[in-house]
Amino acid sequence: MSGSPEAWGAVIVAAGRGERFGRPKQLLDVAGLPLAGWSIQTFAGMAEIVELVVATEPAWLEAMQELCARVAPELRSSVIAGGATRRESAHNGVRAISHACDGILIHDGARPLVRAADVRAAMHEVVPGRGALLGAPVVDTVKIVDARTRTVVETLERDRLWAAQTPQMATAADLRRAHDLAARNGSLATDDAVLLERAGIEVVIVPASGENFKVTLPGDIARAEAALRERDAAEVPR
């Protein structure tokens, strides 16, 4: 394969117990649909995505399978148990994608506002040896602080800083290699792009065109509901 992948597999990581949120959130109703259902629905509407894997908690396998069947009945999907960490859950998902897919993307199920157009823009950047992810420029001034004294050690140049979002993606071969290498080394990572970087794969960041925040704290639910209802209202034919 010399160009961008044509058949994509999507992995949605929807495991975890919501410790910062205060309770599990993957199946929490947000604007009329379980939180993870919004990204499932977005990916189901993209012809490029031919396969979907959701990695979730063992206790929610059946509920997540029912959600996939309801929201994405035409998309080939499977629900698997996640791991003890996000990296392990993503790795389980990558391994579950069939070899019929030549590209794989990984998305956090707690980011319900991802836009198909942004996903496609990132897909177009992917070729062998180069991955991509969505992101946004950092708007706050960021400081490195001594953990013990809380004194400022360094102030970073804001114009070079971006906040990483998902999905993060690469060719299936590159993403499998990066995750397999991390598994062998026992590497810890909070996202998949850093695994690609460590495997020597170039990573391009693609600006997200709208809100794509992660629902992390209880107050984020109201913000997500308002944004989703506003988006749906704007898309209704008049």
N, C-alpha and C positions, 0 to 999 in steps of 0.2 A: 504494500500500500504506500503510495507516494503522497497523496493529498489528505484532506480532512476526512475523518470517518463519516460513513453514510448511515450505518445502522447503530443506534445508540441504546445502551442499557442505562437505566437510572436507578441509583441506590438512594433510598431515603432512610436516614438514620433517625429513628424515633424510639430509641431506648432511653434509659435513665429514669431516675425516680423523682426528678424535679426538686432537688434539695434547695436550690436558691429560690425557686418559685413557691415552695411550701407544700406541694403535692404534685402527683403526676399530671402532666398537661397534654399529652399527645392526643387524647380522646376528648379533651374538654371542648364543649361547644363554643364556637367563635363565629358569630354572625350566621348561625344556622347550619354550620358544618363542623365536625370535629377538626381540631387544629391541624392535624396531619393531613386531613382530607383536602385542604386547599392546594397544597403542592402536588398531591396525587392527581387532582383534577387538572391542574395546569399541564403536567407532563402527559396526561392522557390525551390532551388536545393537540399534541405535537406529533406530526407524522414521522419525524426523525427518530422518535423514541419508540422502540419496538418491544421493549421488555422492562419490567419494573420489579425491583426487589425492595421490600421494606424490612428493616432490621428493628425489632422491638423487644420488649420484655416478654419472657415466656408466658406470663399471666395474661398478656393481651393479644396473643397470637390469633385466637378465634375472632375477637372483636375487630382486629385490624384486617383480617381476611374478609370479613363481612363488609368493612368500609371500602376496601379495594373493589370488591364485586359490585358495590352500589355506585361508586363514583367513577370507576374506570372499567366497566364491564367488557369493553372490546380490547383492552390492553392485556397482554400476557403478563401475569403478575404472580408473585409468590411472597410469602411472609415468613421470615426466619427469626430465630432468637439472636439477639445482640450479644455482645461480649461484656466484660467487666469494665471496659473503657470505651471511649468513643472510637479510638483507633481500632480496637478489636471488633467493634460493631461494624465499622466501615469495611474492615478487611473481610469479615464474614459475608457482607453484602457483595463485595467485589468478586469473591470466590463463587458466589451463587449465580452471577451473571453468566449466561451461556456464551460459548465461543462464536455464536452467530452474530454477536455485537462486536464491532471493531472500535467503538468508543464507549467510554463509561464516564458518567458524571455522578457525583456524590453531593447530596443536599441535606441540610438539616430540616427535619420535619417541623421544627418550631419557627421556620421562616415562611409564613403563609402568603406573603405578598410578592414572591418572585414572579417576574414577568417573562412570558415566553420569548418576547423579542430580545430581551437581554440574554437569555439562555442561548438563543441562536447566535447572537453576536459573539459570545464566548466560544461556541462550537466552531465557528469559522476560523478561530485562531489556532485550533488544535491540529497539529501534524505530528508525525513521529519525531520524538525528541523535544516537543514543546507542548506544555499544558496551559491551561487558562483557569481563571476564577473571576467571579464578580467581586467588586469592592467599591469603596467610596473614599474620597480624600478625607483625612482627619481634619476636623474644624477646630478642635481644642489644642492649646499648647500642651505638649507632652513632656513630662520631666521624669528622669530616672532618679529614684529616691532610695536612700539607704534604708534597708528594712528594719534595722535596729533603732536608729535615731530619728528616722523620717526627715532627715536633712536632704536637700536637693544636691545630687551629685552632678547632674548634667541636664541641660535643656536641649531637646532634639529639634532639628530643623523641620518645621511643620510642612513645608512645601514638598518634602520627600516622603511623607508618611501617608499610608493608606490603611483603612480598616478592612480586613479581609471578610468577605461574605461567602455564601455558597449559592449555586453549585460551584464545585471545583472539579476539573475534568482533565482527561488526557486520552490518548489512544488506550485501548484495552490492554495492549502489551506493556505500555509504559506504566500504567497505573498498577497493574498486577505486579510488575517487577518492583516498583517502589514500595508497595505494601508487603510483599514477600520479604524484601530486604529489611524493612522495619520490624517485621515479626521475628526474623532470625536474630536481629540485634537487640530485641526487646526495647526498641526505641519508644519514647513517649512523645506524643504530639497532639496538639489541639486542633489541627486541621490537616487536610490531605496535601495541600500545596507544599508544605514544608517537607513532606516525605518525597515528593517529586524533586524538590530542590536538592535534598540529600542524595538522591539517586543520580544527580548530574543532569536533570532534565530542566530545560528553560521553562519559566512560568511567566505568562503574560497576564496582567490585570486588566479587566474590562470594566469601565464605569457602569454601575447600575443606574438606570434612567429614572428610577423612582424609589420609594421606600422598600427596603428589603431587610428590615431589622429582625432580630431574633427575639421571640417572646421569652423573656428570662425572668421577669419579676411580675407580680400580680397586676401592677399598674399597666403593664404592656398589653393586657387583654383588651382593655377599653380602647387603647390607641389602635390596635389591630382591627377590632370590630368597626371602628369609625372609618378607617382607611378602606377596608374591604367593602363596606356598604356604599361608600362614596364611589369606589371603582365600579362596582356593579351597576350603580345608578347611571354612571357615565356611559356604560356600555350598552344600556337598554336602547333599542331602536326607537326613534321618535317619529 
